[in-house]
Amino acid sequence: MAGDIRRTATWAITGVLAIVILVGFVQGDPEPEDRVARLGSAIKCPVCQGEAIIDSPSPTAEAMMDVLEEKVAAGETDGQIVDYFTARFGDGIYLDPPFAGRTLLVWLIPMAAVVGGFWMILSRRRVAVDEP
């Protein structure tokens, strides 16, 4: 019985992974307009408060969008474009900071707080159950 469940779970996981891989191959490379929209939504306007350059009406954001469009049209990769804006404006230019370097704490502290909260709840619950 347990072997049947394992076999079924293995086939289900294999099927899901195959579908994910096939979808990745079928989608191919995104269109330049899609890349500009995605990157423009991730880059923060330096003069606006928490607004993406694609949504900002400021002249600075418009100039940054022009640069972004030029770089995509020139065939630069997303990594090269990210490196360009990071070199000019620092890691704080992104609405979602990258998961590396100095921004690692921005990602790890909230995760540690959630894990610590669950641990406290479970440990208090265990103590309450153990008491007569």
FIVOKE-435079 format. One record per atom (N, C-alpha, C): y, z, x; atom name; residue in one letter. Coordinates in steps of 0.1 Angstrom, whole numbers, plus 5000, padded with zeros to 4 digits. Each point is the difference from the previous one (the first is absolute). Example, Ala and Ser with C-alpha at 12.3 -4.5 7.8 and 13.67 -1.06 7.14 Angstrom:
<atoms>
atom Y=4943; Z=5078; X=5132; atom=N; res=A
atom Y=5012; Z=5000; X=4991; atom=CA; res=A
atom Y=5012; Z=5000; X=5009; atom=C; res=A
atom Y=5011; Z=4993; X=4996; atom=N; res=S
atom Y=5011; Z=5000; X=5009; atom=CA; res=S
atom Y=5011; Z=5008; X=4992; atom=C; res=S
</atoms>
This chain:
<atoms>
atom Y=4988; Z=5000; X=5008; atom=N; res=M
atom Y=5012; Z=5000; X=4992; atom=CA; res=M
atom Y=5013; Z=5000; X=5009; atom=C; res=M
atom Y=5000; Z=5009; X=5010; atom=N; res=A
atom Y=5012; Z=5001; X=5008; atom=CA; res=A
atom Y=5001; Z=4987; X=5008; atom=C; res=A
atom Y=4989; Z=4994; X=5004; atom=N; res=G
atom Y=5000; Z=4987; X=5008; atom=CA; res=G
atom Y=5006; Z=4989; X=4991; atom=C; res=G
atom Y=4997; Z=5000; X=4987; atom=N; res=D
atom Y=5006; Z=4990; X=4991; atom=CA; res=D
atom Y=5015; Z=5001; X=5000; atom=C; res=D
atom Y=5005; Z=5012; X=4999; atom=N; res=I
atom Y=5015; Z=5003; X=4999; atom=CA; res=I
atom Y=5006; Z=4995; X=5013; atom=C; res=I
atom Y=4994; Z=5003; X=5011; atom=N; res=R
atom Y=5006; Z=4996; X=5013; atom=CA; res=R
atom Y=5000; Z=4985; X=5002; atom=C; res=R
atom Y=4989; Z=4994; X=4996; atom=N; res=R
atom Y=4999; Z=4985; X=5001; atom=CA; res=R
atom Y=5011; Z=4994; X=4991; atom=C; res=R
atom Y=5002; Z=5005; X=4987; atom=N; res=T
atom Y=5010; Z=4995; X=4991; atom=CA; res=T
atom Y=5014; Z=5002; X=5006; atom=C; res=T
atom Y=5002; Z=5011; X=5005; atom=N; res=A
atom Y=5013; Z=5003; X=5006; atom=CA; res=A
atom Y=5003; Z=4991; X=5012; atom=C; res=A
atom Y=4990; Z=4998; X=5008; atom=N; res=T
atom Y=5002; Z=4991; X=5012; atom=CA; res=T
atom Y=5003; Z=4986; X=4996; atom=C; res=T
atom Y=4993; Z=4995; X=4989; atom=N; res=W
atom Y=5003; Z=4986; X=4996; atom=CA; res=W
atom Y=5014; Z=5000; X=4993; atom=C; res=W
atom Y=5004; Z=5010; X=4993; atom=N; res=A
atom Y=5013; Z=5000; X=4994; atom=CA; res=A
atom Y=5011; Z=5000; X=5010; atom=C; res=A
atom Y=4998; Z=5008; X=5011; atom=N; res=I
atom Y=5010; Z=5000; X=5010; atom=CA; res=I
atom Y=5001; Z=4987; X=5008; atom=C; res=I
atom Y=4988; Z=4994; X=5002; atom=N; res=T
atom Y=5000; Z=4987; X=5007; atom=CA; res=T
atom Y=5006; Z=4989; X=4992; atom=C; res=T
atom Y=4998; Z=5001; X=4986; atom=N; res=G
atom Y=5007; Z=4990; X=4992; atom=CA; res=G
atom Y=5015; Z=5001; X=4999; atom=C; res=G
atom Y=5005; Z=5013; X=5000; atom=N; res=V
atom Y=5014; Z=5002; X=5000; atom=CA; res=V
atom Y=5006; Z=4995; X=5013; atom=C; res=V
atom Y=4994; Z=5003; X=5011; atom=N; res=L
atom Y=5005; Z=4996; X=5013; atom=CA; res=L
atom Y=5000; Z=4985; X=5001; atom=C; res=L
atom Y=4990; Z=4993; X=4995; atom=N; res=A
atom Y=4999; Z=4985; X=5000; atom=CA; res=A
atom Y=5012; Z=4994; X=4992; atom=C; res=A
atom Y=5002; Z=5006; X=4988; atom=N; res=I
atom Y=5011; Z=4995; X=4992; atom=CA; res=I
atom Y=5014; Z=5002; X=5007; atom=C; res=I
atom Y=5002; Z=5012; X=5006; atom=N; res=V
atom Y=5013; Z=5002; X=5007; atom=CA; res=V
atom Y=5001; Z=4990; X=5011; atom=C; res=V
atom Y=4990; Z=4997; X=5008; atom=N; res=I
atom Y=5001; Z=4991; X=5011; atom=CA; res=I
atom Y=5003; Z=4986; X=4995; atom=C; res=I
atom Y=4993; Z=4996; X=4989; atom=N; res=L
atom Y=5002; Z=4986; X=4995; atom=CA; res=L
atom Y=5014; Z=4999; X=4994; atom=C; res=L
atom Y=5005; Z=5010; X=4994; atom=N; res=V
atom Y=5014; Z=4999; X=4995; atom=CA; res=V
atom Y=5010; Z=4999; X=5011; atom=C; res=V
atom Y=4998; Z=5007; X=5011; atom=N; res=G
atom Y=5008; Z=4998; X=5012; atom=CA; res=G
atom Y=5000; Z=4986; X=5005; atom=C; res=G
atom Y=4989; Z=4994; X=5001; atom=N; res=F
atom Y=4999; Z=4986; X=5004; atom=CA; res=F
atom Y=5006; Z=4990; X=4991; atom=C; res=F
atom Y=4998; Z=5002; X=4987; atom=N; res=V
atom Y=5006; Z=4991; X=4990; atom=CA; res=V
atom Y=5015; Z=5000; X=5000; atom=C; res=V
atom Y=5006; Z=5012; X=5001; atom=N; res=Q
atom Y=5014; Z=5002; X=4999; atom=CA; res=Q
atom Y=5007; Z=4992; X=5012; atom=C; res=Q
atom Y=4995; Z=5000; X=5012; atom=N; res=G
atom Y=5006; Z=4993; X=5011; atom=CA; res=G
atom Y=5013; Z=5006; X=5004; atom=C; res=G
atom Y=5009; Z=4992; X=5006; atom=N; res=D
atom Y=5013; Z=5004; X=5005; atom=CA; res=D
atom Y=5010; Z=5000; X=4988; atom=C; res=D
atom Y=5008; Z=5010; X=4999; atom=N; res=P
atom Y=5010; Z=5001; X=4990; atom=CA; res=P
atom Y=5011; Z=4989; X=5002; atom=C; res=P
atom Y=5006; Z=4996; X=4990; atom=N; res=E
atom Y=5011; Z=4990; X=5001; atom=CA; res=E
atom Y=5012; Z=5007; X=5007; atom=C; res=E
atom Y=5009; Z=4992; X=5006; atom=N; res=P
atom Y=5011; Z=5006; X=5007; atom=CA; res=P
atom Y=5009; Z=5008; X=4991; atom=C; res=P
atom Y=5002; Z=4995; X=4987; atom=N; res=E
atom Y=5008; Z=5008; X=4991; atom=CA; res=E
atom Y=4994; Z=5013; X=4997; atom=C; res=E
atom Y=4987; Z=5001; X=4999; atom=N; res=D
atom Y=4993; Z=5013; X=4997; atom=CA; res=D
atom Y=5002; Z=5009; X=5012; atom=C; res=D
atom Y=4999; Z=4995; X=5012; atom=N; res=R
atom Y=5002; Z=5008; X=5012; atom=CA; res=R
atom Y=5014; Z=5006; X=5001; atom=C; res=R
atom Y=5010; Z=4991; X=4997; atom=N; res=V
atom Y=5014; Z=5005; X=5000; atom=CA; res=V
atom Y=5002; Z=5011; X=4990; atom=C; res=V
atom Y=4994; Z=4998; X=4988; atom=N; res=A
atom Y=5002; Z=5010; X=4989; atom=CA; res=A
atom Y=4993; Z=5013; X=5004; atom=C; res=A
atom Y=4988; Z=4999; X=5006; atom=N; res=R
atom Y=4992; Z=5012; X=5004; atom=CA; res=R
atom Y=5008; Z=5008; X=5011; atom=C; res=R
atom Y=5004; Z=4992; X=5010; atom=N; res=L
atom Y=5006; Z=5007; X=5011; atom=CA; res=L
atom Y=5014; Z=5005; X=4996; atom=C; res=L
atom Y=5007; Z=4992; X=4992; atom=N; res=G
atom Y=5014; Z=5004; X=4995; atom=CA; res=G
atom Y=4999; Z=5012; X=4992; atom=C; res=G
atom Y=4989; Z=5002; X=4993; atom=N; res=S
atom Y=4998; Z=5012; X=4992; atom=CA; res=S
atom Y=4997; Z=5013; X=5008; atom=C; res=S
atom Y=4995; Z=4998; X=5012; atom=N; res=A
atom Y=4996; Z=5011; X=5009; atom=CA; res=A
atom Y=5011; Z=5004; X=5009; atom=C; res=A
atom Y=5010; Z=4992; X=5002; atom=N; res=I
atom Y=5010; Z=5003; X=5010; atom=CA; res=I
atom Y=5012; Z=5006; X=4992; atom=C; res=I
atom Y=5005; Z=5011; X=5005; atom=N; res=K
atom Y=5010; Z=5008; X=4994; atom=CA; res=K
atom Y=5014; Z=4995; X=5004; atom=C; res=K
atom Y=5009; Z=4998; X=4991; atom=N; res=C
atom Y=5014; Z=4997; X=5003; atom=CA; res=C
atom Y=5006; Z=5011; X=5008; atom=C; res=C
atom Y=5006; Z=4997; X=5012; atom=N; res=P
atom Y=5006; Z=5011; X=5008; atom=CA; res=P
atom Y=5013; Z=5006; X=4994; atom=C; res=P
atom Y=5006; Z=4993; X=4990; atom=N; res=V
atom Y=5013; Z=5006; X=4995; atom=CA; res=V
atom Y=4998; Z=5005; X=4986; atom=C; res=V
atom Y=4989; Z=4997; X=4993; atom=N; res=C
atom Y=4997; Z=5005; X=4987; atom=CA; res=C
atom Y=4990; Z=5012; X=5001; atom=C; res=C
atom Y=5000; Z=5008; X=4989; atom=N; res=Q
atom Y=4992; Z=5012; X=5000; atom=CA; res=Q
atom Y=4986; Z=4997; X=4994; atom=C; res=Q
atom Y=4990; Z=4998; X=5009; atom=N; res=G
atom Y=4987; Z=4998; X=4996; atom=CA; res=G
atom Y=4997; Z=4987; X=4992; atom=C; res=G
atom Y=5008; Z=4990; X=5003; atom=N; res=E
atom Y=4998; Z=4987; X=4992; atom=CA; res=E
atom Y=4995; Z=4989; X=5010; atom=C; res=E
atom Y=4990; Z=4992; X=4995; atom=N; res=A
atom Y=4995; Z=4989; X=5008; atom=CA; res=A
atom Y=5010; Z=4989; X=5002; atom=C; res=A
atom Y=4999; Z=4993; X=5011; atom=N; res=I
atom Y=5010; Z=4989; X=5002; atom=CA; res=I
atom Y=4999; Z=4989; X=4990; atom=C; res=I
atom Y=4988; Z=4998; X=4994; atom=N; res=I
atom Y=4999; Z=4990; X=4990; atom=CA; res=I
atom Y=5007; Z=5003; X=4987; atom=C; res=I
atom Y=5002; Z=5013; X=4998; atom=N; res=D
atom Y=5007; Z=5005; X=4987; atom=CA; res=D
atom Y=5015; Z=5003; X=5003; atom=C; res=D
atom Y=5004; Z=5001; X=5012; atom=N; res=S
atom Y=5014; Z=5004; X=5003; atom=CA; res=S
atom Y=5010; Z=4989; X=4999; atom=C; res=S
atom Y=5011; Z=5002; X=4994; atom=N; res=P
atom Y=5011; Z=4990; X=5000; atom=CA; res=P
atom Y=5009; Z=5001; X=5012; atom=C; res=P
atom Y=4998; Z=5009; X=5010; atom=N; res=S
atom Y=5009; Z=5002; X=5011; atom=CA; res=S
atom Y=4999; Z=4988; X=5009; atom=C; res=S
atom Y=5012; Z=4997; X=5007; atom=N; res=P
atom Y=5000; Z=4989; X=5010; atom=CA; res=P
atom Y=4990; Z=5002; X=5011; atom=C; res=P
atom Y=4998; Z=5012; X=5004; atom=N; res=T
atom Y=4990; Z=5003; X=5011; atom=CA; res=T
atom Y=4986; Z=4997; X=4996; atom=C; res=T
atom Y=4996; Z=5003; X=4988; atom=N; res=A
atom Y=4987; Z=4997; X=4995; atom=CA; res=A
atom Y=4998; Z=4985; X=4998; atom=C; res=A
atom Y=5011; Z=4993; X=4996; atom=N; res=E
atom Y=4999; Z=4986; X=4998; atom=CA; res=E
atom Y=4998; Z=4993; X=5014; atom=C; res=E
atom Y=5007; Z=5005; X=5010; atom=N; res=A
atom Y=4998; Z=4995; X=5014; atom=CA; res=A
atom Y=4986; Z=5003; X=5005; atom=C; res=A
atom Y=4995; Z=5011; X=4997; atom=N; res=M
atom Y=4986; Z=5004; X=5004; atom=CA; res=M
atom Y=4990; Z=4991; X=4993; atom=C; res=M
atom Y=5002; Z=4997; X=4987; atom=N; res=M
atom Y=4991; Z=4991; X=4993; atom=CA; res=M
atom Y=5001; Z=4986; X=5006; atom=C; res=M
atom Y=5012; Z=4995; X=5004; atom=N; res=D
atom Y=5001; Z=4987; X=5007; atom=CA; res=D
atom Y=4992; Z=5000; X=5012; atom=C; res=D
atom Y=5001; Z=5010; X=5008; atom=N; res=V
atom Y=4992; Z=5001; X=5013; atom=CA; res=V
atom Y=4985; Z=5000; X=4997; atom=C; res=V
atom Y=4996; Z=5008; X=4990; atom=N; res=L
atom Y=4986; Z=5001; X=4996; atom=CA; res=L
atom Y=4995; Z=4986; X=4995; atom=C; res=L
atom Y=5008; Z=4993; X=4992; atom=N; res=E
atom Y=4996; Z=4987; X=4996; atom=CA; res=E
atom Y=4998; Z=4990; X=5012; atom=C; res=E
atom Y=5010; Z=5001; X=5009; atom=N; res=E
atom Y=4999; Z=4991; X=5012; atom=CA; res=E
atom Y=4988; Z=5003; X=5008; atom=C; res=E
atom Y=4996; Z=5013; X=5002; atom=N; res=K
atom Y=4989; Z=5004; X=5008; atom=CA; res=K
atom Y=4987; Z=4995; X=4994; atom=C; res=K
atom Y=4999; Z=5002; X=4986; atom=N; res=V
atom Y=4988; Z=4995; X=4993; atom=CA; res=V
atom Y=4999; Z=4985; X=5001; atom=C; res=V
atom Y=5011; Z=4993; X=4999; atom=N; res=A
atom Y=5000; Z=4985; X=5001; atom=CA; res=A
atom Y=4996; Z=4995; X=5014; atom=C; res=A
atom Y=5004; Z=5008; X=5010; atom=N; res=A
atom Y=4997; Z=4997; X=5014; atom=CA; res=A
atom Y=4985; Z=5002; X=5003; atom=C; res=A
atom Y=4993; Z=5007; X=4991; atom=N; res=G
atom Y=4986; Z=5002; X=5002; atom=CA; res=G
atom Y=4996; Z=5013; X=5007; atom=C; res=G
atom Y=5010; Z=5009; X=5001; atom=N; res=E
atom Y=4997; Z=5013; X=5006; atom=CA; res=E
atom Y=4990; Z=5008; X=4991; atom=C; res=E
atom Y=4992; Z=5008; X=5006; atom=N; res=T
atom Y=4990; Z=5008; X=4993; atom=CA; res=T
atom Y=5008; Z=5012; X=4994; atom=C; res=T
atom Y=4993; Z=5007; X=4991; atom=N; res=D
atom Y=5006; Z=5012; X=4994; atom=CA; res=D
atom Y=5002; Z=5011; X=5011; atom=C; res=D
atom Y=4991; Z=5001; X=5009; atom=N; res=G
atom Y=5001; Z=5009; X=5011; atom=CA; res=G
atom Y=5013; Z=4997; X=5009; atom=C; res=G
atom Y=5002; Z=4988; X=5003; atom=N; res=Q
atom Y=5012; Z=4996; X=5008; atom=CA; res=Q
atom Y=5013; Z=5003; X=4992; atom=C; res=Q
atom Y=5000; Z=4998; X=4987; atom=N; res=I
atom Y=5012; Z=5003; X=4992; atom=CA; res=I
atom Y=5002; Z=5015; X=4999; atom=C; res=I
atom Y=4989; Z=5007; X=4998; atom=N; res=V
atom Y=5001; Z=5015; X=5000; atom=CA; res=V
atom Y=5006; Z=5005; X=5013; atom=C; res=V
atom Y=4994; Z=4995; X=5011; atom=N; res=D
atom Y=5005; Z=5004; X=5013; atom=CA; res=D
atom Y=5015; Z=4997; X=5002; atom=C; res=D
atom Y=5004; Z=4989; X=4995; atom=N; res=Y
atom Y=5015; Z=4996; X=5001; atom=CA; res=Y
atom Y=5009; Z=5010; X=4993; atom=C; res=Y
atom Y=4997; Z=5003; X=4988; atom=N; res=F
atom Y=5008; Z=5009; X=4992; atom=CA; res=F
atom Y=4999; Z=5014; X=5005; atom=C; res=F
atom Y=4988; Z=5004; X=5005; atom=N; res=T
atom Y=4999; Z=5014; X=5006; atom=CA; res=T
atom Y=5008; Z=5001; X=5013; atom=C; res=T
atom Y=5000; Z=4990; X=5008; atom=N; res=A
atom Y=5008; Z=5000; X=5012; atom=CA; res=A
atom Y=5015; Z=5001; X=4997; atom=C; res=A
atom Y=5004; Z=4994; X=4990; atom=N; res=R
atom Y=5014; Z=5000; X=4997; atom=CA; res=R
atom Y=5005; Z=5012; X=4992; atom=C; res=R
atom Y=4991; Z=5005; X=4991; atom=N; res=F
atom Y=5005; Z=5011; X=4991; atom=CA; res=F
atom Y=4991; Z=5013; X=5002; atom=C; res=F
atom Y=4989; Z=5000; X=5007; atom=N; res=G
atom Y=4992; Z=5012; X=5001; atom=CA; res=G
atom Y=4989; Z=5001; X=4989; atom=C; res=G
atom Y=4991; Z=5009; X=5001; atom=N; res=D
atom Y=4989; Z=5002; X=4990; atom=CA; res=D
atom Y=5006; Z=5003; X=4986; atom=C; res=D
atom Y=5012; Z=5006; X=4999; atom=N; res=G
atom Y=5005; Z=5004; X=4987; atom=CA; res=G
atom Y=5004; Z=4988; X=4992; atom=C; res=G
atom Y=4999; Z=4988; X=5004; atom=N; res=I
atom Y=5004; Z=4988; X=4993; atom=CA; res=I
atom Y=4990; Z=4997; X=4989; atom=C; res=I
atom Y=4988; Z=5006; X=5000; atom=N; res=Y
atom Y=4990; Z=4996; X=4990; atom=CA; res=Y
atom Y=5000; Z=5011; X=4989; atom=C; res=Y
atom Y=4998; Z=4995; X=4988; atom=N; res=L
atom Y=4999; Z=5009; X=4988; atom=CA; res=L
atom Y=4987; Z=5009; X=5001; atom=C; res=L
atom Y=4989; Z=4994; X=5005; atom=N; res=D
atom Y=4988; Z=5007; X=5003; atom=CA; res=D
atom Y=4998; Z=5000; X=5015; atom=C; res=D
atom Y=5002; Z=5011; X=5007; atom=N; res=P
atom Y=4999; Z=5000; X=5014; atom=CA; res=P
atom Y=4986; Z=4997; X=5005; atom=C; res=P
atom Y=4999; Z=4994; X=5011; atom=N; res=P
atom Y=4986; Z=4997; X=5005; atom=CA; res=P
atom Y=4992; Z=5012; X=5004; atom=C; res=P
atom Y=4987; Z=4999; X=5000; atom=N; res=F
atom Y=4991; Z=5012; X=5002; atom=CA; res=F
atom Y=4997; Z=5000; X=5015; atom=C; res=F
atom Y=5011; Z=5003; X=5008; atom=N; res=A
atom Y=4998; Z=5001; X=5015; atom=CA; res=A
atom Y=5012; Z=5007; X=5006; atom=C; res=A
atom Y=4998; Z=5004; X=5012; atom=N; res=G
atom Y=5011; Z=5005; X=5008; atom=CA; res=G
atom Y=5007; Z=5012; X=4994; atom=C; res=G
atom Y=5014; Z=4999; X=5000; atom=N; res=R
atom Y=5008; Z=5011; X=4995; atom=CA; res=R
atom Y=4999; Z=5002; X=4985; atom=C; res=R
atom Y=4996; Z=4990; X=4993; atom=N; res=T
atom Y=4999; Z=5001; X=4986; atom=CA; res=T
atom Y=4987; Z=5006; X=4995; atom=C; res=T
atom Y=4991; Z=5003; X=5009; atom=N; res=L
atom Y=4987; Z=5005; X=4997; atom=CA; res=L
atom Y=5001; Z=5013; X=4992; atom=C; res=L
atom Y=5010; Z=5009; X=5004; atom=N; res=L
atom Y=5002; Z=5012; X=4993; atom=CA; res=L
atom Y=5004; Z=4999; X=4985; atom=C; res=L
atom Y=5008; Z=4989; X=4998; atom=N; res=V
atom Y=5004; Z=4997; X=4986; atom=CA; res=V
atom Y=4988; Z=4998; X=4991; atom=C; res=V
atom Y=4990; Z=4994; X=5006; atom=N; res=W
atom Y=4988; Z=4998; X=4992; atom=CA; res=W
atom Y=4990; Z=5012; X=5000; atom=C; res=W
atom Y=4999; Z=5007; X=5011; atom=N; res=L
atom Y=4990; Z=5010; X=5001; atom=CA; res=L
atom Y=5004; Z=5013; X=4994; atom=C; res=L
atom Y=5013; Z=5004; X=5000; atom=N; res=I
atom Y=5004; Z=5013; X=4994; atom=CA; res=I
atom Y=4997; Z=5001; X=4985; atom=C; res=I
atom Y=5003; Z=4989; X=4992; atom=N; res=P
atom Y=4997; Z=5001; X=4986; atom=CA; res=P
atom Y=4984; Z=5001; X=4997; atom=C; res=P
atom Y=4993; Z=4992; X=5008; atom=N; res=M
atom Y=4986; Z=5000; X=4999; atom=CA; res=M
atom Y=4994; Z=5014; X=5003; atom=C; res=M
atom Y=5005; Z=5006; X=5011; atom=N; res=A
atom Y=4995; Z=5013; X=5004; atom=CA; res=A
atom Y=5004; Z=5011; X=4989; atom=C; res=A
atom Y=5012; Z=4998; X=4994; atom=N; res=A
atom Y=5004; Z=5009; X=4989; atom=CA; res=A
atom Y=4990; Z=4999; X=4988; atom=C; res=A
atom Y=4996; Z=4988; X=4996; atom=N; res=V
atom Y=4991; Z=4998; X=4989; atom=CA; res=V
atom Y=4986; Z=5006; X=5003; atom=C; res=V
atom Y=4995; Z=4997; X=5012; atom=N; res=V
atom Y=4987; Z=5005; X=5004; atom=CA; res=V
atom Y=5001; Z=5016; X=5001; atom=C; res=V
atom Y=5010; Z=5005; X=5006; atom=N; res=G
atom Y=5002; Z=5015; X=5000; atom=CA; res=G
atom Y=5001; Z=5006; X=4986; atom=C; res=G
atom Y=5006; Z=4993; X=4991; atom=N; res=G
atom Y=5001; Z=5005; X=4986; atom=CA; res=G
atom Y=4987; Z=5001; X=4994; atom=C; res=G
atom Y=4992; Z=4989; X=5001; atom=N; res=F
atom Y=4986; Z=5000; X=4995; atom=CA; res=F
atom Y=4992; Z=5010; X=5006; atom=C; res=F
atom Y=5001; Z=5002; X=5013; atom=N; res=W
atom Y=4992; Z=5010; X=5007; atom=CA; res=W
atom Y=5003; Z=5014; X=4994; atom=C; res=W
atom Y=5013; Z=5003; X=4998; atom=N; res=M
atom Y=5004; Z=5013; X=4995; atom=CA; res=M
atom Y=4995; Z=5002; X=4986; atom=C; res=M
atom Y=5001; Z=4990; X=4992; atom=N; res=I
atom Y=4995; Z=5001; X=4986; atom=CA; res=I
atom Y=4985; Z=5003; X=5000; atom=C; res=I
atom Y=4992; Z=4992; X=5008; atom=N; res=L
atom Y=4986; Z=5002; X=5001; atom=CA; res=L
atom Y=4996; Z=5013; X=5006; atom=C; res=L
atom Y=5007; Z=5005; X=5010; atom=N; res=S
atom Y=4996; Z=5013; X=5006; atom=CA; res=S
atom Y=5003; Z=5011; X=4991; atom=C; res=S
atom Y=5011; Z=5000; X=4992; atom=N; res=R
atom Y=5003; Z=5010; X=4990; atom=CA; res=R
atom Y=4990; Z=5000; X=4989; atom=C; res=R
atom Y=4996; Z=4988; X=4996; atom=N; res=R
atom Y=4990; Z=4999; X=4989; atom=CA; res=R
atom Y=4987; Z=5006; X=5005; atom=C; res=R
atom Y=4996; Z=4997; X=5012; atom=N; res=R
atom Y=4987; Z=5006; X=5006; atom=CA; res=R
atom Y=5001; Z=5015; X=5000; atom=C; res=R
atom Y=5011; Z=5006; X=5004; atom=N; res=V
atom Y=5001; Z=5014; X=5001; atom=CA; res=V
atom Y=4999; Z=5006; X=4986; atom=C; res=V
atom Y=5006; Z=4994; X=4990; atom=N; res=A
atom Y=5000; Z=5005; X=4986; atom=CA; res=A
atom Y=4986; Z=4999; X=4995; atom=C; res=A
atom Y=4992; Z=4990; X=5003; atom=N; res=V
atom Y=4986; Z=4999; X=4996; atom=CA; res=V
atom Y=4991; Z=5010; X=5007; atom=C; res=V
atom Y=5003; Z=5003; X=5013; atom=N; res=D
atom Y=4991; Z=5009; X=5007; atom=CA; res=D
atom Y=5002; Z=5015; X=4996; atom=C; res=D
atom Y=5012; Z=5004; X=4995; atom=N; res=E
atom Y=5002; Z=5014; X=4996; atom=CA; res=E
atom Y=4993; Z=5003; X=4988; atom=C; res=E
atom Y=4994; Z=5013; X=5000; atom=N; res=P
atom Y=4992; Z=5004; X=4988; atom=CA; res=P
atom Y=5008; Z=5003; X=4988; atom=C; res=P
</atoms>
